[in-house]
Every structure is written in structure tokens, then in C-alpha cells.
Amino acid sequence: MPMSDAARQVLAAAVGLNPDGARRLLAILRTAPAAVRYKPQDRFGPLGMMVGESGPAGFDRPGLPREHHAAVEAFQREWVAKGFSKADLADELENRLRTLGEPVPPHHGRWQAVRGDPDAPDALAGIFGPRPAAEP
């Protein structure tokens, strides 16, 4: 199922407000898609990497104007319901960046984790939470 018009519009607004954040999200989606998770409690979903609810939200994320808040909730519902894939989101981000004339760096390969002891505690679990189960 393709992304709805409302979701596409709020994505365009977020990319326009923060193209650097869009490039960061695109890089993660292309190289480590498992790191982008489906969290029902996260109001902005992955768009939260680009914009916040209001005013500066850290990580150089501008506030999303109020007129887009209903659309971002529609985006989040579609995201959590897996109405569009991570690859679809990456493609939309890339298309929007190109439309704005923003550079889109190439992304090749995947991230890899190298650990000596597979039973050792995950050092990043306190930051990112437990590892998600593999997605199809």
C-alpha cells in the first residue's frame, strides 16, 4: 500500500524544515533499516529524527508547525501499521531531497556488528533498547 497523501505531505514538510535530518534518516534506512523501529508510543515516528513537536528539540530538529500535527499522526498510524515499508520511506525521502535540490549522498552496504562474545550484554541496549526481532 502506498503512502497516503497526508503522510507524503507531512514528510515533505519535515524534509523541507530539516534536510540534514532527512539525510541522516535516509542513511540509516539504507544502511541499517533494523535500527528504525515501529514504536506506537512515538507520536512522530521516524519523522522525529527531523522535526520535533515545537521549537528546538535538540539534535537541530526544528518544530513542526501545528498545521501539520494531524498529518503527522496519520503518518505515524500508517507507519506503525506497516502501511509502507522502510524502503518506501527511504525512496520518498530521497525523492523529496532531490526535488528540493538537496544533495543525496550514495549509501552502499550495510552496517555490521562485530562482537567477540555473543552472550555478552549489548552495550548499546541502554540507549537504543533491546534488539528487535528480525523483520521480513
N, C-alpha and C positions, 0 to 999 in steps of 0.2 A: 504494500500500500504506500503510495507516495505521501510526502509531507503535505499537510494542508496549507492552504493559502495563508491562514493566520500564523501558523508556525513558520512558514517561509518569510513572512513579513517581519516578524519579531527577530528572526535570525539575521535578516538584512539590517535591521536597526542596530542590533548588537555588534555586528561586524563593522558597520559604519562608525559606531562610537569607539570601538577598540580593535582596529585591525591587527595590532600586535598580539592581543589576547586571542584573536581568531587564528593567527598563525601558530600560536602555542598549542591551542586545542587541536588544530589540524595536524600538527606534528605528532601529538600523542595519538590521535585517532589513526594515523597512517603507520606509526611505528610500534605502538603498544596499546592497541584497542582494548585489551582486557583491563587497562588502568582506568578507563572511562566506564563508570558503573551506573546502574539503574537504581537510583535512590528515591523512593516515593516521597520521603520527607524533605527533599531538597527542592524548594519552590522553583528555582530557575534551571534545574537540571544542569547539563553541561554548559549552558549559556552563562552560568555563574562564573566560569573561567574568564569571561569577557566583561560582564556587567554585574552590578550589584543592585540592590533594591532602591537605594537613594544615596546620593553623594559619594565621595570617595570611599571605596570599600577595601582598600588595601590591594596590593599587587597591581596597582594602577588600573583598577576597574572603575570606570565611571558609572554613575547611577543611571538606570534605565528610566526614561521618562514615564510618568504614571499612565499615559495613554496606551502604553504597551503592556501594562501589567496583566490585563485579561488575556492577551495573546500569548504571553509567556506561560501562563497557566495552561493554556491549550497545548502549547509546545510540550510542556512537562508531562501532561496526560498522555500525549502521543508517544513521547519518549519512553515513559515507564511501561506503556502497553506494547512497546516494541513495534509501533506502527510504521517506523522507518528504521533502517539499520544504521550501525555506526559508519559503515562505508557510504551509505546515502548521505548522512550528516557531513562526512568529510567531503564528499563531492559537492554538496551545497555550499559549504564553507569556501572551498576552492573556487567555485564559480562566482560566488559573491565577491571574493577578494579580487579576482580578475576583472569583474565588472567595474569595480571601484578603481581599477588601475594600480592596485597594490601588488607588490612582488609576492610570488608564491614560490618559496624555495622547494627544491625537489626533496622527496623523502624516500629513501631506499632502505630496504632491510627491515629488520625487527630488533627490538631490544632483547637482550639475553641476560639472564641472571646466572652467575657462576657462584656456586657455594660448595665449600668443602664438605660440610656435614649437613645432609638433607634433614636431619632430625633436630638441628639447632633452631632456636627461636628466630623468627623473622624479625630482623632489626627495624624494619620499616612498618611493621604491623601497628605500632602505636601511633603512627602518623596517618597511614592510609587504611587501616583496618585489616581484618583478616583477608587472605587471598580469596578472590571469588572463584567459584567453580568454573570450570572451562565452559565456554559458550559455544554453541554450534556455529 
